[in-house]
Amino acid sequence: MNWYLINLKNKNIGELSKFILKIFKMDKNIKIIIINENLIKREFKNHKKKYYYIHTKYIGNYKKKFLKTCKNKEIIKNSILKMIKNNIFKKNIKKNIKFLKKANLLFNLKNKILYF
């Protein structure tokens, strides 16, 4: 099992999600740790206008969630998961992506570490 460490300082969301999907296509049995999610670039044109639809599992209850109110963690997960179809591959990605706020907890990693 390989571990990948991805630092998001001043990175673009779209490029990041493409990069993570390429890694998952190469090897299915990996774990990805994402650090510095607070320092990601959020400077795109429709930042204030863009929204996601969320269904509350009740009849006729769609809610709009605007991108400016979302946390960075939710934005990154949505951008990755909406690029792929609903299948086992999507469930595998949901399980194996982790977010860390403090990078000093990473001294235990011994396998492959990749900086993006």
C-alpha distances in whole Angstrom, upper triangle without the diagonal:
4,7,10,13,16,20,22,26,28,26,27,26,26,24,21,21,21,19,16,17,17,13,12,14,13,9,9,6,6,8,11,13,17,20,23,24,27,28,27,30,32,35,36,39,39,37,40,40,37,36,34,35,34,35,36,36,40,42,43,41,39,39,38,36,37,34,36,36,32,29,27,24,26,27,23,22,25,25,21,22,25,24,23,24,24,22,18,17,18,17,14,14,16,14,11,14,15,18,19,23,23,21,22,19,16,17,14,11,11,8,9,12,14,17,19
4,7,10,13,17,19,22,25,23,24,23,23,21,19,18,19,16,14,15,14,11,11,13,11,9,10,7,5,6,9,11,14,17,20,21,25,25,24,27,29,32,33,36,36,34,38,38,35,35,33,34,33,35,36,36,40,43,43,41,39,38,37,35,35,32,34,34,30,28,25,22,24,25,21,20,24,23,20,21,24,23,22,24,24,22,19,17,18,18,14,14,16,14,11,12,14,16,17,21,21,18,19,17,14,15,13,10,9,6,6,8,10,14,15
4,7,10,13,16,19,22,20,22,21,21,20,16,17,18,15,12,15,15,11,11,15,13,11,12,9,6,5,6,7,11,13,17,18,21,22,21,24,27,29,30,34,34,32,35,36,33,32,30,32,32,33,34,35,39,41,42,39,37,36,35,32,33,30,31,31,27,24,22,19,22,22,19,18,22,21,18,20,23,22,22,24,24,23,20,18,18,18,14,13,15,13,10,10,11,13,14,17,17,14,16,14,11,12,11,8,8,6,6,6,8,11,13
4,6,10,13,16,18,16,18,17,18,16,13,14,15,12,10,13,12,9,11,14,13,12,13,11,8,6,5,6,8,11,14,15,19,19,18,21,23,26,27,31,31,29,32,33,30,30,29,31,30,32,34,35,38,41,41,38,36,35,33,30,30,27,29,29,25,22,19,17,20,20,16,16,20,19,16,18,21,20,20,23,24,23,21,18,18,18,15,13,15,14,10,10,10,12,13,16,16,13,15,14,11,13,13,9,11,8,6,5,5,8,9
4,7,10,12,15,14,16,16,18,16,12,14,15,12,11,14,15,12,13,17,16,15,16,15,11,9,6,5,6,7,11,12,16,15,15,18,21,24,25,29,29,27,30,32,29,29,28,30,30,32,34,35,39,41,41,38,36,34,32,29,29,26,27,27,23,20,17,16,18,19,15,16,19,18,16,19,22,21,22,25,25,25,23,20,20,20,17,15,16,16,12,10,10,10,10,13,13,10,12,12,9,12,12,9,11,10,8,5,5,6,8
4,6,9,12,10,13,12,14,12,9,11,13,10,9,13,13,11,13,17,16,16,17,17,13,11,7,6,5,6,9,10,13,12,12,15,18,20,22,25,26,24,27,28,26,26,25,28,28,31,32,34,37,40,39,36,34,32,30,27,26,23,24,24,21,18,15,14,16,16,12,14,17,16,14,17,20,19,20,24,25,25,23,20,19,20,18,15,16,16,13,11,10,10,10,12,13,11,14,14,12,15,16,13,15,14,12,8,6,5,5
4,6,9,8,11,12,15,13,10,13,15,12,12,16,16,15,17,20,20,20,21,20,17,14,11,9,6,5,6,8,11,9,9,12,16,18,20,24,25,22,25,27,25,26,26,29,29,32,33,35,38,41,40,37,34,32,30,27,25,22,22,23,20,17,14,13,17,16,13,15,18,17,16,19,21,21,23,26,27,28,27,23,22,23,21,18,19,19,16,13,12,11,10,11,12,10,13,14,12,15,17,15,17,17,14,11,9,6,6
4,6,5,8,9,12,11,8,11,14,12,12,16,17,16,18,21,21,21,22,22,19,16,12,11,7,6,5,6,8,7,6,9,12,14,16,20,21,18,22,24,22,22,23,26,26,29,31,33,36,38,37,34,32,29,27,23,22,18,19,20,17,14,11,11,14,13,10,13,16,14,14,18,19,19,21,25,26,27,26,23,22,23,22,18,18,20,17,14,13,11,11,11,13,12,16,17,15,18,20,18,21,20,18,14,12,9,8
4,6,9,11,14,13,11,14,16,15,15,19,20,19,21,24,24,25,26,26,22,20,16,14,10,8,6,7,8,5,6,8,12,14,16,20,21,19,22,24,23,24,25,28,29,32,33,36,39,41,40,37,34,31,28,25,23,19,19,20,18,16,12,14,17,15,13,17,19,17,18,21,22,22,25,28,30,31,30,27,25,27,25,22,22,23,21,17,16,14,13,12,13,12,16,18,17,19,22,20,23,22,20,16,14,11,9
4,7,10,12,11,11,14,16,15,16,19,20,20,22,25,25,26,27,28,24,22,18,17,13,12,9,10,10,6,5,6,9,11,13,17,19,16,20,22,21,23,24,27,28,32,34,36,39,41,39,36,33,31,28,24,22,18,18,20,18,16,13,15,17,15,14,17,19,17,18,21,22,22,25,28,30,31,31,28,26,28,27,23,24,25,23,20,19,16,16,16,17,16,20,21,20,23,26,24,26,25,23,19,16,13,11
4,7,9,8,7,11,12,11,13,16,17,17,19,21,22,23,24,25,22,20,16,15,12,12,10,10,11,8,6,6,9,11,12,16,18,16,19,21,19,21,22,25,26,30,32,34,37,39,37,35,31,29,26,23,21,17,18,20,18,16,12,14,16,13,11,15,16,14,14,18,19,18,21,25,27,28,28,25,23,25,24,20,21,23,21,17,17,15,16,16,18,17,21,22,20,23,25,23,25,24,21,18,15,12,9
4,6,6,6,9,10,11,12,15,16,17,19,20,22,23,24,25,22,21,17,17,14,14,13,11,12,10,7,6,8,9,10,13,14,13,17,18,16,18,19,23,24,28,30,32,35,36,35,32,29,27,24,21,19,15,16,18,16,15,12,14,15,12,10,14,14,11,12,16,16,15,19,22,24,26,27,23,22,24,23,20,20,23,21,18,18,17,18,18,21,20,24,25,23,26,28,26,28,26,23,20,17,14,11
4,6,5,6,9,10,11,13,14,16,17,19,20,22,22,23,21,19,16,15,12,14,13,10,12,11,7,7,8,10,10,13,14,12,16,17,14,16,16,19,21,24,26,28,31,33,31,29,25,23,21,18,16,13,14,16,14,13,10,11,12,8,7,10,10,7,9,12,13,12,15,19,21,23,23,20,18,21,20,17,17,20,18,15,16,15,17,18,20,20,24,24,23,26,27,25,27,26,23,20,17,15,12
4,5,5,6,9,10,11,13,15,16,17,19,21,21,23,21,20,17,17,15,17,16,14,16,15,11,10,11,12,11,14,14,14,17,18,15,16,16,19,21,24,27,29,32,33,31,29,26,24,22,19,18,15,17,19,16,16,13,14,14,11,9,11,11,7,8,12,11,10,13,17,19,21,22,19,17,20,20,16,17,20,19,16,18,17,20,21,24,23,27,27,25,29,29,27,29,27,24,21,18,17,13
4,6,5,6,9,10,11,13,15,16,17,19,20,22,19,19,16,16,14,16,16,14,17,15,12,11,13,14,13,16,17,17,20,21,18,20,20,23,24,28,30,32,35,36,35,33,29,28,25,23,21,18,20,22,19,18,15,16,16,13,11,13,14,10,10,14,14,12,15,19,21,23,23,20,18,21,20,17,19,21,19,16,18,18,20,21,23,22,26,26,24,27,28,25,26,24,21,19,15,14,10
4,5,5,6,9,10,11,13,14,16,17,18,19,17,15,12,13,10,12,13,11,14,13,10,11,13,15,15,18,19,17,21,22,19,20,19,22,23,26,29,30,34,35,34,32,29,27,25,22,21,17,19,21,18,16,13,13,14,12,8,11,12,9,8,12,13,12,14,18,20,21,21,18,17,19,18,14,16,18,16,13,14,14,16,18,20,19,22,22,20,24,24,22,23,21,18,16,13,11,8
4,5,5,6,9,10,11,12,15,16,16,18,16,15,12,13,12,14,15,13,16,16,12,13,14,16,16,18,18,17,21,21,18,18,17,20,21,24,26,27,31,32,31,29,26,25,23,20,20,17,19,20,17,16,13,12,13,11,7,9,9,6,5,9,10,8,11,14,16,18,18,15,13,16,15,11,13,16,14,12,14,14,17,19,21,21,24,24,22,25,26,23,25,22,20,18,15,14,11
4,6,5,6,9,10,11,13,15,15,18,16,16,14,16,14,17,18,16,19,19,15,16,17,18,17,20,20,20,23,23,20,21,20,22,23,26,29,30,33,34,33,32,28,27,25,23,23,20,22,24,21,20,17,16,16,14,11,12,13,9,8,11,11,9,11,14,17,18,18,15,14,17,16,13,15,18,16,14,17,17,20,22,24,23,27,26,24,27,27,24,25,23,20,18,15,15,12
4,6,5,6,9,10,11,13,14,16,14,14,11,13,12,15,17,16,19,18,15,16,18,20,19,22,23,22,25,26,23,23,23,25,26,29,31,32,36,37,36,34,31,30,28,26,25,22,24,25,22,21,17,17,18,16,12,13,15,12,10,13,14,12,13,17,19,20,19,16,15,18,16,13,16,17,15,13,16,16,19,21,22,21,24,24,21,24,24,21,22,19,16,15,11,11,8
4,5,5,6,9,10,11,12,13,11,11,8,11,10,14,16,14,18,18,15,17,18,21,20,23,23,22,26,26,23,23,21,24,24,26,29,30,33,35,34,32,29,28,27,24,24,21,23,24,21,19,16,14,15,14,11,11,13,11,8,11,13,11,12,15,17,17,16,13,12,14,13,9,12,14,11,10,12,14,16,19,21,19,22,22,19,22,22,19,20,17,15,14,11,12,10
4,5,5,6,9,10,10,13,12,12,11,14,14,17,19,18,21,21,18,19,20,23,22,24,24,23,27,26,23,23,21,23,23,25,28,28,32,33,33,31,29,28,27,25,25,22,25,26,22,21,18,17,17,16,12,12,13,11,7,9,11,9,9,12,14,14,14,10,10,13,11,9,12,14,12,11,15,16,19,22,24,23,26,25,23,25,25,22,23,20,17,17,14,15,13
4,5,5,6,9,11,13,12,13,12,15,16,19,21,20,23,23,20,21,22,24,23,26,26,26,29,29,26,26,25,27,27,29,32,32,36,37,37,35,32,32,30,28,28,25,28,29,25,24,21,20,20,19,15,15,17,14,11,13,15,12,12,15,17,17,16,12,13,16,14,12,15,17,14,14,17,19,21,24,26,24,27,26,23,26,25,22,22,19,16,16,13,14,12
4,5,5,7,8,10,9,10,9,13,13,17,19,19,22,22,20,22,23,26,25,28,28,27,31,31,28,28,26,28,28,30,32,33,36,38,38,36,33,33,31,29,29,26,28,29,26,24,21,19,20,19,16,15,17,15,12,14,16,14,14,17,18,17,16,12,13,15,13,11,14,15,12,12,15,17,19,22,23,21,24,23,20,22,22,18,18,15,12,12,10,12,11
4,5,5,5,8,7,9,9,13,14,18,21,20,23,24,21,23,24,27,26,29,29,28,31,31,27,27,25,26,26,28,30,30,34,35,35,34,31,31,30,28,28,26,28,29,25,24,21,19,19,19,16,14,16,15,11,12,15,13,12,14,15,14,12,9,10,12,9,8,11,12,10,11,14,17,19,23,24,23,25,24,21,23,22,19,20,16,14,15,13,15,14
4,6,7,10,10,13,13,17,18,21,24,23,27,26,24,25,27,29,28,30,30,29,33,32,29,28,26,28,28,29,31,31,35,36,36,35,33,33,32,30,30,28,31,31,28,27,24,22,22,21,18,17,18,17,13,14,16,13,11,13,15,14,13,9,11,14,11,10,14,15,13,14,18,20,23,26,28,26,29,27,24,27,26,22,22,19,17,17,16,18,17
4,7,9,10,13,13,17,18,22,25,24,28,27,25,27,28,30,30,32,32,32,35,35,32,32,29,31,31,33,35,35,38,40,40,39,36,36,35,33,33,31,33,34,30,29,26,24,25,24,20,20,21,19,16,17,19,16,15,17,19,17,15,12,15,16,13,13,17,17,14,16,19,21,24,27,28,26,28,27,24,25,24,20,20,16,14,15,14,17,16
4,6,7,10,12,15,18,21,24,24,28,28,26,28,29,32,31,34,34,33,36,36,33,32,30,31,31,32,34,34,38,39,40,38,36,36,35,33,34,31,34,34,30,29,26,23,24,24,21,19,21,20,16,17,20,18,16,18,19,16,14,11,14,15,11,11,15,14,12,14,17,20,22,26,27,25,27,25,22,23,22,18,18,14,13,14,14,17,17
4,6,9,11,15,17,21,24,23,27,28,26,28,29,32,31,34,33,33,35,35,32,31,28,29,28,29,31,31,34,36,37,35,33,33,33,31,32,30,33,32,29,27,25,22,22,23,20,18,20,19,15,15,18,17,14,16,16,13,11,8,11,11,8,9,12,11,10,12,15,19,21,25,26,25,27,24,22,24,22,19,19,16,15,16,16,19,19
4,7,10,14,17,20,24,23,27,28,26,29,30,33,33,36,35,34,37,37,34,32,30,31,30,31,32,32,36,38,39,37,35,35,35,32,34,31,34,33,29,27,25,22,23,24,21,19,21,21,17,17,21,20,18,19,18,16,13,11,13,12,9,10,13,11,9,12,14,18,20,24,24,23,25,22,19,21,19,16,16,13,13,15,15,19,19
4,7,10,13,16,20,20,24,24,23,26,27,30,31,34,33,32,35,35,32,31,28,30,29,30,32,32,36,38,38,36,34,34,33,31,32,29,31,31,27,25,22,19,21,22,18,17,20,19,16,16,20,19,17,19,19,17,15,12,13,13,9,9,12,10,7,9,11,15,17,20,21,19,21,19,16,18,16,13,14,11,10,11,12,15,16
4,7,10,13,17,17,20,21,21,24,25,28,29,32,32,30,32,33,30,29,27,28,27,29,30,30,34,37,37,35,33,32,31,29,29,27,29,28,24,22,20,16,18,19,16,15,18,18,15,16,19,19,18,20,20,18,16,13,14,13,10,9,10,9,5,6,8,11,13,17,17,16,18,15,13,16,14,11,13,11,10,10,11,14,15
4,6,10,13,13,17,18,17,20,22,25,25,29,28,26,29,30,27,26,25,27,26,28,29,30,34,36,36,34,32,30,29,26,27,24,25,25,22,19,16,14,16,16,13,12,16,15,13,14,18,17,17,20,20,19,17,15,14,14,11,9,10,10,6,5,6,9,11,14,15,14,16,14,12,15,14,12,14,12,11,9,9,11,12
4,7,10,11,14,15,15,18,20,24,25,28,28,26,28,30,27,26,25,27,26,28,29,31,34,37,37,34,32,30,29,26,26,23,24,24,20,17,15,12,15,16,13,13,16,16,14,16,19,19,20,22,23,22,20,18,17,17,14,12,12,11,8,6,5,6,7,10,11,10,13,11,9,13,13,11,13,13,12,10,10,10,11
4,7,7,11,12,11,15,17,20,21,25,25,22,25,27,24,24,23,25,25,27,28,30,33,36,36,33,30,28,27,23,23,20,21,21,17,14,11,10,13,13,10,11,15,14,13,15,18,18,19,22,23,23,22,19,18,18,16,13,13,13,11,8,6,5,6,9,10,9,13,12,11,15,15,13,16,16,14,11,11,10,10
4,6,9,9,10,14,16,19,21,25,25,22,25,27,25,25,24,27,26,29,30,32,35,38,37,34,32,30,28,24,24,20,21,21,18,14,11,10,14,14,12,13,17,17,16,18,21,21,23,26,26,27,26,23,21,21,20,17,16,17,14,11,9,6,5,6,7,7,10,11,10,13,15,14,17,17,16,12,12,10,11
4,5,6,7,11,14,17,19,23,23,20,22,25,23,23,24,27,26,30,30,33,36,38,37,34,32,29,27,23,22,19,18,19,16,13,10,10,14,14,12,14,17,17,17,20,22,22,24,27,28,29,28,25,24,24,23,19,19,20,18,14,12,9,7,6,8,8,12,13,13,16,18,17,20,20,19,16,14,12,12
4,5,6,9,11,14,17,20,20,17,19,22,20,20,20,23,23,26,27,29,32,35,34,31,28,25,23,20,19,15,15,15,13,9,6,7,10,10,9,11,14,14,14,17,19,19,22,25,25,26,26,23,21,22,21,18,17,18,16,13,11,8,8,7,10,11,15,15,15,19,20,19,23,22,21,17,16,14,13
4,6,9,10,13,16,19,19,16,18,21,19,20,20,23,23,27,28,30,33,35,34,31,28,25,23,19,18,15,14,14,12,9,7,8,12,11,11,14,16,16,17,20,21,22,25,28,28,30,29,27,24,25,24,21,20,21,20,16,14,11,10,8,11,13,16,17,18,21,23,22,25,25,24,21,19,17,16
4,7,9,12,15,18,19,16,18,21,20,21,22,25,26,29,30,33,36,38,37,34,31,28,25,22,20,16,15,16,15,12,9,11,14,13,12,16,17,16,18,21,22,22,25,28,30,31,31,28,26,27,26,22,22,23,22,18,16,13,13,11,13,13,17,18,18,21,24,23,26,26,24,20,18,15,14
4,6,9,12,15,16,13,16,19,17,18,19,23,24,27,29,31,34,36,35,32,28,26,23,20,18,14,13,15,13,11,8,10,12,10,9,13,15,13,15,18,19,19,22,25,27,28,28,26,23,25,24,20,20,22,20,17,16,13,14,13,15,15,19,20,20,23,25,24,26,26,23,20,18,15,13
4,6,8,12,13,11,14,17,15,17,19,23,24,28,29,32,35,36,34,32,28,26,23,19,17,13,13,15,14,13,10,13,14,11,11,15,15,14,16,19,19,19,22,26,28,30,30,27,25,27,26,23,22,25,23,20,19,17,18,17,19,19,23,24,24,27,29,27,30,29,26,23,20,17,14
4,6,9,10,7,10,13,12,14,16,20,21,25,27,30,32,33,31,29,25,22,19,16,13,10,9,12,11,11,9,12,13,10,11,14,14,13,16,18,18,19,22,25,27,29,30,27,25,26,27,23,22,25,24,21,20,18,19,18,21,22,25,26,26,29,31,30,32,31,29,26,23,20,18
4,7,9,7,10,12,12,15,18,21,23,27,29,32,34,35,33,31,27,24,21,18,15,12,11,14,14,15,13,16,16,13,14,18,17,15,18,21,20,20,24,27,29,32,33,30,27,29,30,26,26,29,28,24,24,21,23,21,24,25,28,29,29,32,34,33,35,34,31,28,25,22,19
4,6,6,9,11,10,13,16,20,22,26,28,31,33,34,31,29,25,23,19,17,14,11,11,15,15,16,14,17,17,13,14,17,16,14,17,20,18,18,22,25,27,30,31,29,26,29,29,26,25,29,28,24,25,23,25,24,27,27,31,32,31,35,36,34,37,35,33,30,27,24,20
4,6,8,9,9,13,16,19,22,26,28,31,33,33,30,28,25,22,19,17,14,12,12,16,16,18,17,20,19,15,17,20,18,16,19,21,19,20,24,26,28,31,33,31,28,31,32,28,28,31,31,27,28,26,28,27,30,31,34,35,35,38,40,38,40,39,36,33,30,27,24
4,6,5,6,9,12,16,19,22,25,28,29,30,27,25,21,19,15,14,11,9,10,13,14,16,16,18,17,14,16,18,16,15,18,20,18,19,22,24,26,30,32,29,27,29,30,27,26,30,30,26,27,25,27,27,30,31,35,35,35,39,40,38,41,39,37,34,31,29,25
4,6,6,9,12,15,18,22,24,27,29,29,27,24,21,18,14,12,9,6,6,10,11,13,12,16,14,11,14,16,15,14,17,19,17,19,22,25,26,29,31,29,26,28,29,25,25,28,28,24,25,22,24,24,27,28,32,32,32,36,37,36,38,37,35,32,29,27,24
4,6,8,12,15,18,21,23,26,28,28,25,23,20,17,13,11,7,7,6,9,11,14,14,17,16,13,17,19,17,16,20,21,20,21,25,27,28,31,33,31,28,30,31,28,27,30,30,27,27,25,26,25,29,30,34,34,35,38,40,38,41,40,38,35,33,30,27
4,7,10,13,16,19,22,25,26,26,23,21,17,15,11,10,7,8,8,11,12,16,16,19,17,14,17,19,16,16,20,21,18,20,24,25,27,30,32,31,27,29,31,28,27,30,31,28,28,26,28,28,31,33,36,37,37,40,42,40,43,41,39,37,34,32,29
4,7,10,13,17,19,22,24,24,21,19,16,13,10,9,6,6,8,10,11,14,14,16,14,11,14,16,13,13,16,17,15,17,20,21,23,26,28,27,23,26,27,24,23,27,27,24,25,24,26,26,30,31,34,34,34,38,39,37,40,39,36,34,31,29,26
4,7,10,13,16,19,20,21,18,16,12,10,6,5,4,5,8,9,9,13,14,15,12,11,14,14,11,12,16,16,13,16,19,20,21,24,26,25,22,23,26,23,21,25,26,23,24,23,25,25,29,31,34,34,34,38,38,37,40,38,36,34,32,30,27
4,6,10,13,15,17,18,16,14,10,8,6,5,6,7,11,11,10,13,14,14,11,10,13,12,9,11,14,13,11,14,16,17,17,21,23,22,19,20,23,20,18,22,23,21,22,21,24,25,29,30,34,33,33,37,37,35,38,36,35,33,31,30,27
4,7,10,12,14,14,12,10,6,6,5,6,9,11,14,13,12,15,17,17,13,13,16,15,11,14,16,14,12,16,17,17,17,20,23,23,19,20,23,21,19,23,24,23,24,24,27,27,31,33,36,35,35,39,39,37,40,39,37,35,34,33,30
4,6,9,11,12,11,8,6,5,6,7,10,12,15,14,12,15,17,16,12,13,16,14,11,15,16,14,13,17,18,17,16,20,22,22,18,19,22,20,18,21,23,21,22,22,25,26,30,32,35,34,34,38,37,36,39,38,36,35,33,33,31
4,6,8,9,8,6,5,6,9,10,14,16,19,17,16,18,20,19,16,17,19,17,14,18,19,16,15,19,19,18,16,19,21,22,19,19,22,21,19,22,24,23,24,25,28,29,33,34,37,36,36,40,39,38,41,39,38,37,36,36,34
4,5,8,9,6,7,8,11,12,16,18,20,18,17,19,21,20,17,19,21,19,17,20,21,19,18,22,22,21,19,21,23,24,21,20,24,23,20,22,25,24,25,25,28,29,33,35,37,36,36,40,39,38,41,40,40,38,37,37,35
4,7,9,7,9,11,14,15,19,21,24,22,20,22,24,23,19,21,23,20,18,22,23,19,19,23,22,20,18,20,22,23,20,20,23,23,20,22,26,25,26,27,30,31,35,37,39,37,38,42,41,40,42,41,40,39,39,39,37
4,6,6,9,11,15,17,20,23,25,23,22,24,27,26,22,24,26,24,22,25,26,23,22,26,25,23,21,24,25,27,24,23,27,27,24,26,29,29,30,30,33,34,38,40,43,41,41,45,44,43,46,45,44,43,42,42,40
4,6,9,12,15,18,21,24,27,25,24,27,29,28,24,26,28,26,23,26,27,24,23,26,26,24,22,25,27,29,26,25,29,29,26,29,32,31,33,33,36,37,41,43,46,44,44,48,47,46,49,47,47,45,44,44,42
4,6,10,13,16,19,22,24,23,23,26,28,27,24,25,27,25,22,25,27,24,22,26,26,24,22,25,28,29,26,26,30,29,27,30,33,32,33,33,36,37,41,43,46,44,45,48,48,46,49,48,47,45,44,44,42
4,6,10,13,16,19,21,19,19,22,25,24,21,22,24,23,20,23,25,22,21,24,25,23,22,25,27,28,25,25,28,27,25,27,30,29,30,30,33,34,37,39,42,41,41,45,45,44,47,45,44,43,42,41,39
4,7,10,13,16,18,17,17,20,22,22,18,19,22,20,17,20,22,19,18,21,22,21,20,23,26,26,23,23,27,25,23,26,28,27,28,28,31,32,35,37,40,39,40,43,43,42,45,43,42,40,39,38,36
4,6,10,13,15,13,13,17,19,19,16,16,20,18,16,18,21,19,17,21,22,22,21,25,27,27,23,24,27,25,22,25,28,26,26,26,29,29,33,35,38,37,38,41,41,40,43,42,41,39,37,36,34
4,6,10,12,11,11,15,17,18,14,14,18,17,14,16,19,18,16,20,22,22,21,25,27,27,23,24,27,25,22,26,27,25,26,25,27,28,31,33,37,36,36,40,40,39,42,41,40,37,36,34,32
4,7,9,7,7,11,13,14,11,11,15,14,12,14,17,16,15,19,21,22,21,25,26,26,22,23,25,23,20,23,25,22,23,21,24,24,28,30,33,32,33,37,37,36,39,38,37,34,33,31,29
4,6,6,7,10,12,14,11,10,14,15,13,14,17,17,16,19,22,23,23,27,28,27,24,25,27,24,22,25,26,23,23,22,24,24,27,29,33,32,33,37,37,36,39,38,37,34,32,30,28
4,5,5,8,9,12,9,7,11,13,11,11,15,16,15,17,20,22,23,26,27,26,22,23,25,22,20,23,24,21,21,19,21,21,25,26,30,30,30,34,35,33,36,35,33,31,29,27,24
4,6,8,10,13,11,10,13,15,14,14,18,19,18,20,23,26,26,29,30,29,25,26,28,25,23,26,26,23,22,20,22,20,24,26,29,29,30,34,35,34,37,36,35,32,30,27,25
4,7,9,12,10,10,14,15,14,15,19,19,19,21,24,26,26,29,30,28,25,26,27,24,22,24,25,22,21,19,21,19,23,25,28,28,29,33,34,33,37,36,35,32,30,28,26
4,7,8,6,7,10,11,10,12,15,16,16,18,21,23,23,25,26,25,21,22,23,20,18,21,21,18,18,16,17,17,21,23,26,26,27,30,31,30,33,33,31,29,27,25,23
4,5,5,6,9,10,11,13,15,16,17,19,21,23,23,25,26,24,21,21,22,19,17,19,19,16,15,12,14,13,17,19,22,22,23,27,28,27,30,30,29,26,24,23,21
4,5,5,6,9,10,11,13,14,15,17,20,22,23,25,25,23,20,20,21,17,16,18,18,14,13,10,12,12,15,17,20,20,21,24,26,24,28,27,25,23,21,19,17
4,6,5,6,9,10,11,12,14,16,18,20,20,22,22,20,17,17,18,14,12,14,14,11,10,8,10,11,14,16,19,18,19,23,23,22,25,25,23,21,20,18,17
4,5,5,6,9,10,10,12,14,16,18,18,20,21,19,16,16,17,14,12,15,15,12,12,11,14,14,18,20,23,22,22,26,26,25,28,27,26,24,22,21,20
4,6,5,6,9,10,11,13,15,18,18,21,21,19,16,17,18,15,14,17,17,13,14,12,15,16,19,20,24,24,23,27,28,26,29,28,26,24,22,20,18
4,6,5,6,9,10,11,14,17,17,19,20,17,14,16,16,12,12,14,14,10,11,10,13,14,18,18,22,21,21,24,25,23,26,24,22,20,18,17,15
4,6,5,6,8,10,12,14,14,16,16,14,11,12,13,10,8,11,12,9,10,10,14,16,19,20,23,22,21,25,25,23,26,24,23,21,19,19,17
4,5,5,6,9,11,13,13,16,17,15,12,13,15,12,10,14,15,12,14,14,17,19,22,23,27,25,25,29,29,27,29,28,26,24,22,22,19
4,6,6,7,10,13,14,16,18,15,12,15,16,12,12,16,16,13,15,15,18,20,23,23,27,26,25,29,29,27,29,27,25,23,21,20,17
4,6,6,8,11,12,14,15,12,9,12,12,9,9,13,12,10,13,14,17,19,22,22,26,25,23,27,27,24,26,24,22,20,18,18,15
4,5,6,8,9,11,12,10,7,9,11,8,8,12,12,11,14,15,19,21,24,24,28,26,25,29,28,26,28,26,24,23,21,21,19
4,6,7,9,12,14,12,9,12,14,12,12,15,16,15,17,18,22,24,27,27,31,30,29,32,32,29,31,29,27,26,24,24,21
4,7,10,12,14,12,10,13,14,12,13,16,16,15,18,19,23,25,28,28,31,30,29,32,31,29,30,28,25,24,22,22,19
4,7,9,11,8,7,11,12,10,12,15,15,15,18,20,24,26,29,29,32,31,29,32,31,29,30,27,25,25,23,23,21
4,6,9,8,7,10,12,12,13,16,17,17,21,23,26,29,32,32,35,33,32,35,34,31,32,30,28,28,26,27,25
4,7,8,6,8,11,11,11,14,16,17,20,22,26,29,32,32,35,33,31,35,33,31,32,30,29,28,27,28,26
4,5,6,7,9,10,11,13,15,16,20,23,26,29,32,32,35,32,31,34,32,30,31,28,27,27,27,28,27
4,5,5,6,9,10,11,13,15,18,21,25,28,30,30,33,30,28,31,29,27,28,25,25,25,25,27,26
4,6,5,6,9,10,11,13,16,19,23,26,28,28,30,28,26,29,27,25,26,23,22,22,21,23,22
4,5,5,6,9,10,11,15,17,21,24,27,26,29,27,26,29,27,25,26,24,23,23,22,23,22
4,5,5,6,9,11,14,17,20,23,26,26,28,26,25,28,26,24,26,23,23,23,23,24,23
4,5,5,6,9,12,16,19,22,24,24,26,24,22,25,23,21,22,20,19,20,20,22,21
4,5,5,6,10,13,16,20,22,22,24,22,20,24,22,20,21,19,18,18,17,19,18
4,6,6,9,12,15,18,21,21,24,21,21,24,22,21,23,21,20,20,19,20,20
4,6,8,12,15,18,20,20,22,20,19,22,20,18,21,19,19,19,19,21,21
4,6,10,13,17,18,18,20,17,16,19,17,15,17,15,15,15,15,17,17
4,7,10,14,16,15,18,16,15,18,17,15,18,16,15,14,14,15,15
4,7,10,12,12,15,13,12,16,15,14,17,16,16,14,15,15,15
4,7,9,10,13,12,12,16,16,15,18,18,17,15,15,15,15
4,6,7,10,8,9,13,14,13,17,18,17,15,15,15,16
4,6,9,9,11,14,16,16,20,21,20,17,17,16,17
4,6,6,8,11,13,14,18,19,19,16,17,16,17
4,5,6,9,11,12,15,16,16,13,14,13,15
4,5,7,10,11,14,17,17,14,16,15,18
4,6,7,9,13,15,16,14,16,16,19
4,5,6,9,11,12,10,13,13,16
4,6,8,11,13,11,14,15,18
4,6,9,12,11,15,16,20
4,6,8,8,11,13,17
4,7,8,12,15,18
4,6,10,13,16
4,7,10,13
4,7,10
4,6
4
